Amino acid sequence: MDFPLPQVTPLTEPFWGALRRGRIAFQACACGHHWLPAREACPRCLGTDHGWQDGSGRAEVVSWVVYHTAHHDAFKDRVPYNVAIVALEEGPRLITNILAPHDTLRPGMKVVLKVEEEAGFALARFTPAGA
């Protein structure tokens, strides 16, 4: 079974381009708000005076689940696997995976970006800080 691939659009290409360069990027508005995923207008002020900014790659774990059943055939050989929400140091939150044993995950755990290639795409995953 083929890996489900993200759809790259003109709106999301800066995010994917940054990952290809080993960086994480998010949108930043003139009002000071930063966000992911990409959207046409700022979710805080609804303004369109925004651009893309590279992040530090540092984040902390907000929440996670561990899947013991694959809900897509492409993941059947990966169970159990985690799906986590991390808060980037700059504020945006991102759905990702933490590359660490599941029993070591904790809320507030400091993690750092680790870009990994999957089916030709650079994907944002995270590892424990200092590992």
C-alpha positions in Angstrom: 0.0 0.0 0.0 1.3 3.5 -0.9 2.1 6.0 1.8 -0.5 8.7 2.0 1.2 11.8 0.7 0.5 15.4 1.7 -1.0 17.7 -1.0 1.4 20.6 -1.8 -0.3 23.8 -2.9 1.0 27.3 -3.6 -0.2 28.1 0.0 1.7 25.2 1.7 4.8 25.0 -0.5 6.9 27.3 1.8 6.3 24.9 4.7 7.4 21.9 2.6 10.3 23.8 1.0 11.6 24.7 4.5 11.5 21.1 5.5 13.5 20.1 2.4 16.1 22.5 3.6 16.1 21.0 7.1 14.1 23.8 8.7 10.5 24.3 10.1 8.6 27.3 8.9 5.3 28.9 9.9 3.2 31.9 9.0 3.7 35.1 10.9 1.3 38.0 10.9 1.9 41.7 11.3 -0.3 41.5 14.4 2.3 39.2 16.0 0.5 35.9 15.7 2.2 32.8 14.4 0.4 29.7 13.1 0.3 26.3 11.4 -1.2 24.9 9.2 -1.0 27.4 6.4 -4.1 29.6 5.7 -4.9 32.6 3.6 -5.8 34.9 6.6 -4.4 35.2 10.1 -6.7 33.2 12.5 -6.3 35.9 15.2 -7.0 39.2 13.3 -8.2 37.8 9.9 -5.6 40.1 8.2 -3.6 39.2 5.2 -0.4 41.1 6.0 1.6 38.0 6.8 4.6 36.0 5.5 6.7 32.9 6.3 9.2 32.7 9.1 11.7 30.0 10.0 11.5 28.5 13.4 14.2 27.4 15.8 13.2 23.8 15.6 12.7 23.6 19.4 9.3 22.6 20.8 7.6 20.9 23.6 5.1 18.0 23.7 1.5 19.1 24.4 -0.3 15.7 23.9 0.0 12.4 22.1 -1.7 9.1 21.4 -0.2 5.7 20.7 -1.9 3.8 17.9 -2.0 0.0 18.3 -4.2 -0.5 15.3 -3.2 0.8 11.8 -6.1 2.8 10.3 -4.3 2.9 6.9 -2.5 -0.1 5.3 0.7 1.9 4.9 1.1 2.0 8.7 0.4 -1.7 9.5 4.1 -2.5 10.0 4.6 0.5 12.2 2.2 -0.2 15.1 2.5 0.9 17.8 3.3 4.4 16.7 2.6 7.8 18.3 0.9 10.9 16.9 1.7 14.0 18.9 1.0 17.6 19.1 4.0 19.8 19.8 4.1 23.5 20.5 6.9 25.2 18.6 9.0 27.6 20.7 7.5 30.4 18.6 3.9 29.4 19.4 2.5 27.4 16.5 1.3 23.8 17.1 2.0 20.9 14.8 0.8 17.3 14.5 3.9 15.1 14.3 5.6 12.0 15.6 8.1 11.8 18.5 11.0 9.5 17.8 11.3 8.1 21.3 10.0 5.2 23.2 6.3 5.7 23.9 6.7 5.3 27.7 9.2 8.2 27.8 6.8 10.8 26.4 5.6 13.4 28.9 3.6 16.7 28.7 6.1 19.6 28.4 8.9 17.3 27.3 11.4 19.4 25.3 12.0 18.1 21.7 13.9 19.2 18.6 13.1 19.0 15.0 14.4 16.0 13.0 13.5 16.1 9.4 13.0 12.6 7.9 12.3 11.6 4.3 9.3 9.4 3.7 8.1 8.5 0.2 10.1 11.4 -1.3 8.8 14.0 1.2 10.7 15.7 3.9 8.6 15.4 7.1 8.8 17.1 10.4 9.4 14.7 13.3 10.9 15.4 16.7 13.4 13.8 19.0 14.0 14.5 22.8 16.1 17.5 23.3 19.7 16.6 24.3 19.4 13.1 22.9 
